[in-house]
């Protein structure tokens, strides 16, 4: 018996939750991956997940 569990990436789950930001690299934070919101605010992926109620683990 083989059981396969697939989970969507955090970026997909954020989009489905209505997060208007986009994943990008932040030059101001030393090249870290961030979610840049339309107003220019930069959130870490974990902060964005908290804001939109998405479990990370």
ChimeraX commands (.cxc) that place a marker at each C-alpha (Angstrom):
marker #1 position 0.00,0.00,0.00 radius 0.5
marker #1 position 1.32,3.40,-0.99 radius 0.5
marker #1 position 0.03,6.66,0.46 radius 0.5
marker #1 position 1.11,9.91,-1.09 radius 0.5
marker #1 position 0.46,13.22,0.59 radius 0.5
marker #1 position 0.85,16.38,-1.44 radius 0.5
marker #1 position 0.83,19.80,0.09 radius 0.5
marker #1 position 0.65,23.08,-1.75 radius 0.5
marker #1 position 3.51,25.50,-1.36 radius 0.5
marker #1 position 3.15,28.39,1.05 radius 0.5
marker #1 position 3.05,30.85,-1.84 radius 0.5
marker #1 position 0.09,28.98,-3.38 radius 0.5
marker #1 position -1.74,28.86,-0.06 radius 0.5
marker #1 position -1.16,32.60,0.50 radius 0.5
marker #1 position -2.64,33.41,-2.92 radius 0.5
marker #1 position -5.66,31.20,-2.23 radius 0.5
marker #1 position -6.15,32.99,1.10 radius 0.5
marker #1 position -6.34,36.34,-0.70 radius 0.5
marker #1 position -2.85,37.67,0.02 radius 0.5
marker #1 position -2.18,40.38,-2.60 radius 0.5
marker #1 position 1.59,40.29,-2.12 radius 0.5
marker #1 position 4.19,38.62,-4.30 radius 0.5
marker #1 position 7.22,36.51,-3.44 radius 0.5
marker #1 position 10.45,38.30,-4.21 radius 0.5
marker #1 position 13.97,38.79,-2.89 radius 0.5
marker #1 position 14.56,41.83,-0.70 radius 0.5
marker #1 position 17.65,43.86,-1.49 radius 0.5
marker #1 position 17.21,45.80,1.75 radius 0.5
marker #1 position 17.18,42.60,3.85 radius 0.5
marker #1 position 20.30,41.06,2.35 radius 0.5
marker #1 position 18.61,38.99,-0.34 radius 0.5
marker #1 position 16.10,37.23,1.92 radius 0.5
marker #1 position 12.88,35.86,0.44 radius 0.5
marker #1 position 9.96,38.11,1.38 radius 0.5
marker #1 position 6.34,38.72,0.49 radius 0.5
marker #1 position 6.11,42.28,-0.83 radius 0.5
marker #1 position 2.67,43.78,-0.35 radius 0.5
marker #1 position 1.21,46.31,-2.85 radius 0.5
marker #1 position 1.91,49.19,-0.42 radius 0.5
marker #1 position 5.62,48.23,-0.32 radius 0.5
marker #1 position 5.54,46.50,3.07 radius 0.5
marker #1 position 7.85,43.49,3.19 radius 0.5
marker #1 position 6.85,40.48,5.29 radius 0.5
marker #1 position 8.69,37.26,5.88 radius 0.5
marker #1 position 6.76,34.23,4.60 radius 0.5
marker #1 position 5.96,33.32,8.23 radius 0.5
marker #1 position 4.62,36.79,9.00 radius 0.5
marker #1 position 2.41,36.69,5.90 radius 0.5
marker #1 position 1.12,33.24,6.87 radius 0.5
marker #1 position 0.26,34.53,10.37 radius 0.5
marker #1 position -1.53,37.56,8.94 radius 0.5
marker #1 position -3.67,35.41,6.62 radius 0.5
marker #1 position -4.25,32.56,9.09 radius 0.5
marker #1 position -2.31,29.88,7.26 radius 0.5
marker #1 position -0.61,27.12,9.29 radius 0.5
marker #1 position 3.04,26.84,8.30 radius 0.5
marker #1 position 3.62,23.30,9.55 radius 0.5
marker link #1:1,2 radius 0.2
marker link #1:2,3 radius 0.2
marker link #1:3,4 radius 0.2
marker link #1:4,5 radius 0.2
marker link #1:5,6 radius 0.2
marker link #1:6,7 radius 0.2
marker link #1:7,8 radius 0.2
marker link #1:8,9 radius 0.2
marker link #1:9,10 radius 0.2
marker link #1:10,11 radius 0.2
marker link #1:11,12 radius 0.2
marker link #1:12,13 radius 0.2
marker link #1:13,14 radius 0.2
marker link #1:14,15 radius 0.2
marker link #1:15,16 radius 0.2
marker link #1:16,17 radius 0.2
marker link #1:17,18 radius 0.2
marker link #1:18,19 radius 0.2
marker link #1:19,20 radius 0.2
marker link #1:20,21 radius 0.2
marker link #1:21,22 radius 0.2
marker link #1:22,23 radius 0.2
marker link #1:23,24 radius 0.2
marker link #1:24,25 radius 0.2
marker link #1:25,26 radius 0.2
marker link #1:26,27 radius 0.2
marker link #1:27,28 radius 0.2
marker link #1:28,29 radius 0.2
marker link #1:29,30 radius 0.2
marker link #1:30,31 radius 0.2
marker link #1:31,32 radius 0.2
marker link #1:32,33 radius 0.2
marker link #1:33,34 radius 0.2
marker link #1:34,35 radius 0.2
marker link #1:35,36 radius 0.2
marker link #1:36,37 radius 0.2
marker link #1:37,38 radius 0.2
marker link #1:38,39 radius 0.2
marker link #1:39,40 radius 0.2
marker link #1:40,41 radius 0.2
marker link #1:41,42 radius 0.2
marker link #1:42,43 radius 0.2
marker link #1:43,44 radius 0.2
marker link #1:44,45 radius 0.2
marker link #1:45,46 radius 0.2
marker link #1:46,47 radius 0.2
marker link #1:47,48 radius 0.2
marker link #1:48,49 radius 0.2
marker link #1:49,50 radius 0.2
marker link #1:50,51 radius 0.2
marker link #1:51,52 radius 0.2
marker link #1:52,53 radius 0.2
marker link #1:53,54 radius 0.2
marker link #1:54,55 radius 0.2
marker link #1:55,56 radius 0.2
marker link #1:56,57 radius 0.2
view
